[in-house]
Amino acid sequence: MSVKRHTKKREKRDTIDAPRAQQDYSQYFNAVARNDRDSSDYSTTIRTNRYYLRIFCWALDRIIHALYVIVCELHKRSTTDRLGGEWPEYWSLYNDKNGGRRRFQIDLGIALMNYGIGLDWDGDKDTQRPRWMRQSEFVPCDCEKCFFCLHGLTNGIAHPRNKNVTIEYACGSRRRTNKCSTEMVVLKMKNGKDRTYSDYCRMCMRMLPDNDYIRSLTFQQKKGLCNNSKFGCVQCEEPICTSCWPKYDKHKTKVD
C-alpha cells in the first residue's frame, strides 16, 4: 500500500510506502468492527469498581469470540475437505446467522458448568453431594445436555417421579412409603427440612360455598377465610387443618 505526495523541486509526485500497520488495518478493519460488536452483544462483563475484573472480563470476551471464529472456520473447512479430521455435526448450527452465536455461547456455558460439577462430584447417586448442590430431589429436566441429564439423575417433565418419602409419625416411628399417609404429619420444605411456616388449608378452600359473594372475592381474600396448617399428607403435599383432616383422611391412596 502506498500514497503519492508532492516534494520540493520536483515536477512529479513521489511514491511513499505506507506503514505495515496501516496496510493490515485496511485489510482487516472489518474484523475489528465485528469483534467490538460481538463484545457489545454477548459480553460477560459485570459492573464493578474493581478495574482488574473488567480487564479479566474483556479478555474473556476476546477468548470466547476467537473460539467461536475457530469453531465456525473448522466446520466450514471440514465440509470442503480442505482440512483433515471430522468435527461434530451440530457445529453447523453455529454458522447460522440467526442465533448461531447465541447458541454457541449457551452450549459453551453448559459445557463449562458440566466440567465444573464433574470436578466436585462424579454423578453417583450413592456418593455424598457437594454442600453447594441441591440436597433434595432434583428438578425435572429433559434437556439432555446438562450434567444431571447426562448422568440419568433427572426425569423428563412429562414422566412420573419416583417418589418414596419417609413419614415420621407423632409417636416417633418412621416409615418409608410411596402411599398417602393416614396420619397428619409435618410437611417438608424443598430443602428436605420440616416446615417452619403454615399455609392455607387446601380442603377449606375446596369447601368454600359456591355463591356470588365467594366468587366476588380475590384469591388472597379466599385464603383469609381458610385455616392455616403445616400438617398434611406428605405424598399429596397439601396442608390440611385439623378440622378438615377427618374428611380428607378418606382420600384415594396415591401411588406413583
C-alpha positions as CSV (number, residue, x, y, z in Angstrom):
1,M,0.0,0.0,0.0
2,S,1.4,3.4,-1.0
3,V,0.5,7.0,-1.5
4,K,1.8,9.8,-3.7
5,R,3.0,13.2,-2.3
6,H,4.5,16.3,-3.8
7,T,8.0,17.2,-2.9
8,K,10.0,20.4,-3.4
9,K,12.0,20.9,-6.7
10,R,10.2,18.0,-8.4
11,E,7.5,18.1,-11.0
12,K,6.2,14.6,-10.4
13,R,4.9,13.2,-7.1
14,D,6.9,10.7,-5.2
15,T,5.5,7.3,-4.2
16,I,5.7,6.8,-0.4
17,D,5.1,3.3,1.0
18,A,2.6,3.3,3.9
19,P,3.4,1.6,7.2
20,R,2.6,-2.1,7.5
21,A,0.2,-1.3,10.3
22,Q,-1.9,0.8,8.0
23,Q,-1.9,-1.9,5.4
24,D,-3.0,-4.5,7.9
25,Y,-5.8,-2.3,9.3
26,S,-7.1,-1.5,5.8
27,Q,-7.3,-5.3,5.1
28,Y,-8.7,-6.5,8.4
29,F,-10.6,-3.5,9.8
30,N,-13.9,-5.2,9.3
31,A,-12.8,-7.9,11.8
32,V,-12.2,-5.2,14.4
33,A,-15.7,-3.9,14.0
34,R,-17.1,-7.4,14.3
35,N,-15.1,-8.1,17.4
36,D,-16.4,-4.9,19.0
37,R,-19.9,-5.7,18.0
38,D,-19.6,-9.3,19.4
39,S,-18.3,-7.8,22.7
40,S,-21.3,-5.5,22.9
41,D,-23.9,-8.2,22.1
42,Y,-22.5,-11.1,24.1
43,S,-20.4,-9.5,26.9
44,T,-19.6,-11.3,30.1
45,T,-18.6,-8.2,31.9
46,I,-20.1,-7.0,35.2
47,R,-20.5,-3.6,36.8
48,T,-17.8,-3.2,39.4
49,N,-15.3,-0.7,40.8
50,R,-12.5,-3.3,40.7
51,Y,-10.9,-2.5,37.3
52,Y,-9.0,-5.7,37.2
53,L,-12.2,-7.7,37.0
54,R,-13.3,-5.6,34.0
55,I,-9.9,-6.4,32.4
56,F,-10.5,-10.1,33.0
57,C,-14.0,-10.0,31.5
58,W,-12.7,-8.1,28.5
59,A,-10.0,-10.8,27.9
60,L,-12.6,-13.5,28.4
61,D,-14.9,-11.9,25.8
62,R,-11.9,-11.9,23.3
63,I,-11.2,-15.6,24.0
64,I,-14.8,-16.6,23.5
65,H,-15.1,-14.7,20.3
66,A,-11.8,-16.2,19.0
67,L,-13.0,-19.7,19.9
68,Y,-16.3,-19.1,18.1
69,V,-14.5,-18.0,14.9
70,I,-12.2,-21.0,15.1
71,V,-15.1,-23.5,15.5
72,C,-17.0,-22.0,12.6
73,E,-13.9,-22.0,10.4
74,L,-13.1,-25.6,11.2
75,H,-16.6,-26.7,10.3
76,K,-16.5,-24.8,7.1
77,R,-13.2,-26.3,6.1
78,S,-14.3,-29.8,7.0
79,T,-17.3,-29.6,4.6
80,T,-15.0,-28.6,1.8
81,D,-12.4,-31.4,2.5
82,R,-9.6,-28.9,2.9
83,L,-8.8,-29.9,6.4
84,G,-8.3,-33.4,7.7
85,G,-10.5,-34.7,10.5
86,E,-14.1,-34.7,11.3
87,W,-15.9,-32.3,13.6
88,P,-19.3,-32.6,15.3
89,E,-22.3,-32.1,13.0
90,Y,-24.0,-29.8,15.4
91,W,-21.3,-27.3,14.8
92,S,-23.1,-26.3,11.7
93,L,-25.8,-24.7,13.9
94,Y,-23.2,-22.1,15.0
95,N,-22.7,-20.9,11.4
96,D,-26.4,-19.8,11.3
97,K,-26.6,-16.0,11.2
98,N,-29.9,-16.2,13.1
99,G,-29.0,-17.2,16.6
100,G,-25.8,-19.2,15.8
101,R,-23.6,-17.0,18.0
102,R,-26.2,-17.1,20.9
103,R,-26.5,-20.9,20.7
104,F,-22.7,-21.2,20.8
105,Q,-22.5,-19.2,24.0
106,I,-25.2,-21.2,25.7
107,D,-23.7,-24.5,24.8
108,L,-20.3,-23.3,25.9
109,G,-21.7,-22.2,29.3
110,I,-23.4,-25.6,29.8
111,A,-20.2,-27.4,28.9
112,L,-18.2,-25.3,31.4
113,M,-20.8,-25.9,34.2
114,N,-20.8,-29.7,33.5
115,Y,-17.0,-29.7,33.7
116,G,-17.1,-27.7,37.0
117,I,-19.7,-30.0,38.6
118,G,-17.7,-33.1,37.5
119,L,-14.7,-31.8,39.4
120,D,-16.6,-32.0,42.7
121,W,-19.0,-34.9,42.1
122,D,-18.9,-38.0,39.9
123,G,-22.7,-38.2,39.5
124,D,-23.0,-41.4,41.5
125,K,-26.3,-41.4,43.5
126,D,-24.7,-43.4,46.3
127,T,-22.0,-40.8,47.0
128,Q,-22.4,-37.6,49.0
129,R,-23.3,-34.5,47.0
130,P,-21.2,-31.3,47.5
131,R,-22.6,-28.9,50.1
132,W,-23.3,-26.2,47.5
133,M,-25.5,-28.6,45.5
134,R,-29.2,-29.2,45.9
135,Q,-29.7,-31.9,48.6
136,S,-33.3,-32.7,47.9
137,E,-34.9,-34.3,44.8
138,F,-33.6,-32.9,41.6
139,V,-35.8,-30.7,39.5
140,P,-37.3,-32.5,36.5
141,C,-35.4,-31.8,33.3
142,D,-35.2,-33.3,29.8
143,C,-32.6,-31.0,28.1
144,E,-30.2,-34.0,27.6
145,K,-27.3,-31.5,27.8
146,C,-26.8,-30.7,31.5
147,F,-24.7,-32.8,33.9
148,F,-27.8,-34.3,35.6
149,C,-29.5,-35.4,32.4
150,L,-26.3,-36.9,31.0
151,H,-25.9,-39.0,34.2
152,G,-29.5,-40.0,34.4
153,L,-30.2,-38.1,37.6
154,T,-33.3,-36.3,36.3
155,N,-36.5,-37.4,34.7
156,G,-38.4,-35.7,31.9
157,I,-41.1,-33.2,32.8
158,A,-43.8,-35.5,31.4
159,H,-42.7,-38.6,33.3
160,P,-43.8,-39.5,36.8
161,R,-41.4,-39.1,39.6
162,N,-40.2,-42.0,41.7
163,K,-41.4,-40.5,45.0
164,N,-40.7,-42.6,48.0
165,V,-40.8,-40.5,51.2
166,T,-40.1,-41.1,54.8
167,I,-43.1,-40.4,57.1
168,E,-42.4,-39.6,60.8
169,Y,-45.5,-40.0,63.0
170,A,-46.3,-38.3,66.3
171,C,-45.2,-41.4,68.2
172,G,-41.7,-41.1,66.8
173,S,-41.9,-44.1,64.4
174,R,-40.9,-43.8,60.8
175,R,-42.0,-45.5,57.6
176,R,-40.7,-45.1,54.0
177,T,-43.6,-45.5,51.5
178,N,-44.9,-44.2,48.2
179,K,-48.5,-44.2,49.5
180,C,-50.5,-41.5,51.2
181,S,-50.2,-41.1,55.0
182,T,-53.1,-42.0,57.3
183,E,-52.0,-39.6,60.0
184,M,-51.3,-35.9,59.9
185,V,-47.5,-35.3,59.6
186,V,-45.4,-32.2,59.3
187,L,-44.8,-31.4,55.6
188,K,-41.3,-30.9,54.2
189,M,-39.8,-27.9,52.5
190,K,-37.8,-28.0,49.3
191,N,-34.6,-28.4,51.2
192,G,-35.9,-31.6,52.9
193,K,-36.4,-30.0,56.3
194,D,-39.7,-29.7,58.3
195,R,-41.8,-26.7,57.5
196,T,-41.5,-23.8,59.9
197,Y,-44.4,-21.9,58.4
198,S,-48.1,-22.5,57.9
199,D,-50.1,-22.3,54.7
200,Y,-53.8,-22.2,53.9
201,C,-55.7,-25.4,54.2
202,R,-56.5,-26.8,50.7
203,M,-59.6,-28.6,52.0
204,C,-61.0,-25.4,53.4
205,M,-60.5,-23.8,50.1
206,R,-62.4,-26.6,48.3
207,M,-65.2,-26.5,50.8
208,L,-66.0,-22.8,50.4
209,P,-69.6,-22.3,49.4
210,D,-70.2,-21.6,45.7
211,N,-72.2,-18.4,45.8
212,D,-72.0,-14.9,44.4
213,Y,-70.2,-13.5,47.5
214,I,-67.4,-16.1,47.4
215,R,-67.0,-15.7,43.6
216,S,-66.6,-11.9,44.0
217,L,-63.6,-12.4,46.4
218,T,-60.0,-12.4,45.3
219,F,-57.8,-15.4,45.9
220,Q,-56.0,-13.7,48.7
221,Q,-59.4,-12.9,50.4
222,K,-60.4,-16.5,50.0
223,K,-57.2,-17.7,51.7
224,G,-58.1,-15.4,54.6
225,L,-61.3,-17.5,55.1
226,C,-59.3,-20.7,55.4
227,N,-57.5,-22.2,58.4
228,N,-53.7,-22.4,58.3
229,S,-51.7,-25.6,58.9
230,K,-48.2,-27.0,58.3
231,F,-49.5,-30.6,58.6
232,G,-51.0,-32.8,55.9
233,C,-50.2,-35.7,53.6
234,V,-46.6,-35.9,52.6
235,Q,-47.4,-37.6,49.2
236,C,-50.1,-35.1,48.2
237,E,-48.0,-32.3,49.7
238,E,-51.2,-30.4,50.7
239,P,-51.5,-28.6,54.0
240,I,-54.7,-29.8,55.8
241,C,-56.0,-28.3,59.1
242,T,-57.2,-30.4,62.0
243,S,-60.9,-29.8,61.4
244,C,-60.7,-30.9,57.8
245,W,-58.5,-34.0,58.3
246,P,-61.3,-36.4,59.1
247,K,-62.8,-35.7,55.7
248,Y,-59.5,-35.6,53.9
249,D,-58.4,-38.9,55.5
250,K,-60.7,-40.8,53.2
251,H,-59.0,-39.5,50.0
252,K,-57.8,-42.1,47.5
253,T,-54.4,-43.6,48.0
254,K,-52.0,-42.1,45.5
255,V,-49.2,-44.4,44.2
256,D,-46.6,-43.0,41.8
